[in-house]
């Protein structure tokens, strides 16, 4: 539903003077801060009460929130003008990774720039939904088949470049970001069904010729973790033990045994959800999910009140992609999905993905708080 000018001004007038000046959305900011505080609490336990590591995470959070604040100042119309350049730079950077990228852990994902390593795939988490939204907003909606195929091309090229690094987790997120923009634009169900049918031979080909041995092993381990309990299945078995042992209210903060006795690998990154579940139990998991769904709900509300199709598609895509972030991580840690190496947003230890994530929320805040400017 498109709002009229009077509705837009009314929504903008609900902002406080400070929010209007800094272009911040109070409810969304509050939830993000609460999630960050919960993440620091869990990480303090996961690191064995080493405050120095928590300090590093706090610095990363400050940088990420600063990036959100900066991007929130940029009007959506300006973001739209920047979209082709950002998408093009992202593609060139992904190609550069394959040619001169830095290798690590069996993957080539980074470009060495002086004292920093840049991961170009993170750029595409923002650039791709912006590109698909901008293209669709310039066409009649719902999109016709030629426009759908054009969007698939916009999505497939960067996703393919990311997948061959290999970085399956990021490729899934980037593909989801582009697809959600297309879905929100009114993608017809016959295209969805046709795509699902076409994906079957593609999946078979990917299994035999496109996946690395360790990726196929992850899928087999997902289907039967006990096939290799001390090898490939060890992570997920220990994770499920930690989650199940938490019970209703958990063992208490700092009292988790699976993590503190080093049974749980990657407890401060990909498997931090297991630490939270063991120490805070089902009640803690419900709190975490409530905060996550509140973020998604607020993002969808912002999308529904956006001024034009570009802003609406972009805001909706960012919001639904955030759902994929936490759904995939919790699913893989719980044994419901194969392990693909995705962090738990705002909870896991790390920096680059968190900056990209909060940059996306900066776009949401820009879309919400600049509405009065558009209507004037």
C-alpha positions in Angstrom: 0.0 0.0 0.0 1.3 3.4 -1.0 0.9 6.2 1.5 -0.3 9.6 0.6 1.6 12.7 1.5 -0.5 13.5 4.6 0.1 9.9 5.9 3.8 10.2 5.3 4.0 13.5 7.2 2.0 12.1 10.0 4.5 9.1 10.3 7.5 11.5 10.2 6.0 13.7 12.9 6.0 10.8 15.3 9.8 11.0 15.4 11.5 12.9 18.2 13.7 16.0 17.2 16.8 13.9 17.9 15.6 11.1 15.7 14.8 13.5 12.9 18.2 15.1 13.2 20.2 11.8 13.3 17.7 9.8 11.1 17.3 7.0 13.6 14.3 4.8 14.2 13.9 4.4 17.9 12.2 1.0 18.1 14.6 -0.6 15.7 17.6 0.9 17.4 16.4 -0.3 20.8 16.0 -3.9 19.6 19.4 -3.9 18.0 21.1 -2.6 21.1 19.3 -5.2 23.2 20.5 -8.0 20.9 24.1 -6.6 21.0 24.0 -6.6 24.8 22.7 -10.1 24.9 25.5 -11.1 22.5 28.2 -9.6 24.7 26.8 -11.4 27.7 26.9 -14.8 26.0 30.4 -14.2 24.5 31.8 -13.3 28.0 30.8 -16.8 29.0 31.8 -18.5 25.7 35.3 -17.0 26.0 35.8 -18.3 29.5 35.3 -14.9 31.1 38.1 -13.2 29.1 37.0 -9.6 29.1 39.7 -8.6 26.6 37.9 -10.6 23.8 34.6 -9.0 24.8 36.3 -5.6 24.5 37.3 -6.3 21.0 33.7 -7.2 20.2 32.5 -4.0 21.7 34.9 -2.0 19.5 33.5 -3.9 16.4 30.0 -3.1 17.6 30.8 0.6 17.9 32.2 0.6 14.4 29.2 -1.2 13.0 26.7 1.1 14.7 28.7 4.1 13.5 28.4 2.8 9.9 24.7 2.4 10.5 24.4 6.0 11.6 26.4 7.3 8.6 24.3 5.4 6.1 21.1 6.5 7.8 22.0 10.1 6.8 22.0 9.3 3.1 18.5 9.8 1.4 17.1 6.8 -0.4 17.1 8.8 -3.7 20.9 9.2 -3.3 21.2 5.5 -2.6 19.3 4.7 -5.7 21.7 6.8 -7.8 24.7 5.1 -6.3 23.3 1.6 -6.9 24.8 0.9 -10.3 28.2 2.0 -9.2 28.1 0.0 -6.0 26.9 -3.1 -7.9 29.6 -2.7 -10.5 32.4 -2.2 -7.9 31.2 -5.2 -6.1 31.4 -7.4 -9.2 34.9 -6.1 -10.1 36.0 -6.8 -6.5 34.6 -10.4 -6.7 36.5 -11.0 -9.9 39.7 -9.5 -8.4 39.3 -12.0 -5.5 39.6 -14.9 -7.9 42.7 -13.4 -9.5 44.7 -11.8 -6.6 42.7 -12.7 -3.6 44.2 -13.9 -0.3 43.7 -17.6 0.6 43.0 -18.9 4.0 41.3 -22.0 5.4 41.0 -23.5 1.9 39.1 -20.5 0.5 40.0 -17.4 -1.5 37.7 -14.7 -0.2 39.7 -11.6 0.7 41.7 -8.8 -1.0 44.8 -7.6 0.8 44.6 -3.7 1.1 47.5 -2.6 3.3 46.8 -3.5 6.9 43.3 -4.7 6.1 41.7 -7.7 4.3 38.5 -6.7 2.5 35.9 -9.3 1.8 34.1 -8.2 -1.4 31.2 -10.6 -0.9 30.1 -8.5 2.0 29.5 -5.6 -0.4 27.1 -7.7 -2.4 24.9 -8.3 0.7 23.9 -4.7 0.3 24.6 -4.0 -3.4 22.6 -6.9 -4.9 19.2 -6.1 -3.2 19.7 -2.4 -4.1 20.4 -3.4 -7.8 17.4 -5.7 -8.1 15.1 -3.2 -6.3 16.3 -0.4 -8.5 15.7 -2.4 -11.7 12.3 -3.6 -10.7 11.2 -0.2 -9.5 11.9 1.1 -13.1 9.6 -1.5 -14.6 5.8 -2.2 -14.4 4.9 -4.4 -11.5 4.3 -7.3 -11.1 7.4 -8.2 -13.2 6.9 -9.9 -16.5 9.1 -12.8 -17.6 11.8 -10.8 -19.4 12.2 -8.7 -16.3 12.3 -11.8 -14.1 15.1 -13.3 -16.2 17.0 -10.0 -16.1 16.8 -10.1 -12.3 18.0 -13.7 -12.2 21.0 -12.6 -14.2 21.7 -9.8 -11.7 21.5 -12.4 -8.9 23.3 -15.3 -10.6 26.5 -13.6 -11.5 27.7 -12.4 -8.0 26.2 -15.5 -6.4 28.2 -17.7 -8.7 31.4 -15.7 -8.1 30.9 -16.0 -4.3 30.1 -19.8 -4.5 33.4 -20.6 -6.3 35.5 -18.9 -3.6 34.0 -21.1 -2.0 31.7 -19.4 0.5 28.3 -21.2 0.4 26.9 -19.4 3.5 27.4 -15.9 2.0 26.2 -17.0 -1.4 22.9 -18.2 0.2 22.5 -14.8 1.9 23.2 -12.8 -1.2 20.9 -15.0 -3.3 18.2 -14.6 -0.7 18.5 -10.8 -0.7 18.0 -10.6 -4.4 15.2 -13.2 -4.5 13.2 -11.4 -1.7 13.2 -8.2 -3.7 11.9 -10.1 -6.7 9.3 -11.9 -4.6 8.0 -8.7 -2.9 7.6 -7.2 -6.4 4.8 -9.6 -7.0 6.6 -12.6 -8.6 3.9 -14.9 -10.1 3.5 -18.4 -8.7 4.0 -20.1 -12.0 7.5 -18.6 -12.2 8.2 -20.0 -8.7 7.0 -23.4 -9.6 8.9 -23.4 -12.9 12.1 -22.3 -11.1 11.6 -25.1 -8.5 11.3 -27.7 -11.3 14.3 -26.3 -13.1 16.3 -26.4 -9.9 16.1 -30.2 -9.6 18.6 -31.1 -12.4 20.6 -28.1 -11.4 20.9 -29.5 -7.8 21.9 -32.9 -9.2 24.6 -31.3 -11.3 25.8 -29.2 -8.4 26.1 -32.3 -6.2 28.3 -34.2 -8.6 30.3 -31.5 -10.3 29.9 -28.2 -8.4 30.4 -29.1 -4.7 33.7 -29.7 -2.9 34.1 -32.9 -1.0 33.8 -31.2 2.4 30.5 -29.6 1.3 29.0 -32.9 0.3 30.3 -34.3 3.6 28.4 -31.6 5.4 25.1 -32.6 3.7 25.7 -36.3 4.5 26.5 -35.4 8.1 23.3 -33.4 8.4 21.3 -36.5 7.3 23.2 -38.7 9.7 25.6 -37.1 12.2 26.4 -40.4 13.8 28.0 -41.7 10.7 31.2 -40.0 11.9 30.7 -39.0 15.5 34.4 -38.2 16.2 34.9 -36.4 12.8 32.5 -34.6 10.6 29.5 -35.2 12.9 31.3 -34.1 16.1 30.3 -30.5 16.0 26.6 -31.0 15.5 26.4 -33.9 18.0 28.0 -31.8 20.8 25.9 -28.8 19.8 22.6 -30.8 20.2 23.8 -32.1 23.5 24.4 -28.5 24.7 21.0 -27.3 23.5 19.1 -30.2 25.0 20.9 -30.0 28.4 19.7 -26.4 28.9 16.2 -27.5 29.7 13.6 -24.8 30.5 15.7 -22.2 32.2 19.3 -23.3 31.5 22.2 -24.1 33.8 22.8 -20.5 34.5 25.1 -17.9 33.1 28.8 -19.0 33.1 27.7 -22.5 34.1 27.6 -24.2 30.8 29.6 -27.5 30.8 29.7 -28.3 27.1 31.4 -25.0 26.3 33.6 -24.5 29.4 34.9 -28.1 29.2 35.8 -27.6 25.5 33.4 -30.2 24.2 31.7 -27.6 21.9 33.8 -26.3 19.0 33.5 -22.8 17.5 31.5 -21.9 20.6 32.1 -18.1 20.2 31.3 -18.0 16.4 29.1 -20.3 14.4 27.9 -22.4 17.4 27.3 -19.6 20.0 23.6 -20.4 19.9 24.4 -23.7 21.6 26.1 -21.7 24.5 23.1 -19.5 24.9 20.7 -22.5 24.9 22.7 -24.4 27.5 23.1 -21.5 29.9 19.7 -19.7 29.5 17.6 -22.7 28.3 14.3 -22.5 26.4 13.4 -19.2 28.0 16.6 -17.6 26.7 16.0 -19.0 23.2 12.4 -17.5 23.3 13.8 -14.2 24.3 16.4 -14.3 21.5 13.7 -15.3 18.9 11.4 -12.6 20.1 14.0 -9.9 19.6 14.9 -11.3 16.1 11.3 -11.4 15.0 10.7 -7.9 16.4 13.5 -6.7 14.1 11.9 -8.4 11.1 8.5 -7.0 12.0 9.8 -3.5 12.3 11.6 -3.8 9.0 8.5 -5.0 7.3 6.5 -2.2 8.8 9.0 0.3 7.5 8.8 -1.4 4.0 5.0 -1.1 4.1 5.2 2.6 4.9 7.9 3.4 2.3 7.4 6.2 -0.2 8.1 4.4 -3.5 8.6 1.0 -5.0 12.4 1.2 -4.8 12.4 1.9 -1.0 9.6 -0.7 -0.4 11.4 -3.5 -2.2 14.8 -2.7 -0.7 13.4 -2.4 2.9 11.4 -5.6 2.5 14.4 -7.5 1.1 16.8 -6.4 3.9 14.2 -7.4 6.5 13.5 -10.8 5.1 17.2 -11.5 4.5 17.8 -10.9 8.2 15.3 -13.7 8.9 17.5 -16.0 6.7 20.6 -14.9 8.8 19.3 -16.2 12.1 17.0 -19.0 10.7 19.9 -20.7 8.9 22.4 -20.4 11.8 19.9 -21.7 14.4 18.8 -24.4 12.0 22.3 -25.7 11.4 23.3 -25.6 15.1 20.2 -27.5 16.0 20.7 -30.1 13.3 17.8 -29.0 11.2 20.0 -27.7 8.3 23.4 -28.6 7.0 26.3 -26.6 8.4 27.2 -23.7 6.0 29.3 -21.4 8.2 27.0 -18.5 9.0 27.3 -16.4 12.2 24.4 -15.7 14.5 23.7 -12.0 13.8 24.8 -9.6 16.6 25.6 -12.6 18.9 28.5 -14.4 17.2 32.1 -13.0 17.5 33.2 -11.2 14.4 33.3 -7.9 12.6 33.0 -7.7 8.9 29.5 -9.3 8.6 28.3 -7.3 11.5 29.3 -4.0 9.8 27.4 -5.1 6.7 24.4 -6.1 8.7 24.1 -2.8 10.5 24.7 -0.9 7.3 21.6 -2.6 6.0 19.7 -1.4 9.0 21.0 2.1 8.4 19.3 1.9 5.0 16.1 0.9 6.7 16.4 3.9 9.0 17.1 6.2 6.1 14.0 4.9 4.3 11.8 5.5 7.4 13.2 8.9 8.5 13.5 10.6 5.1 9.9 10.1 4.2 8.9 13.7 5.1 11.6 15.1 2.7 10.2 13.1 -0.2 6.6 14.3 0.4 7.5 18.0 0.8 
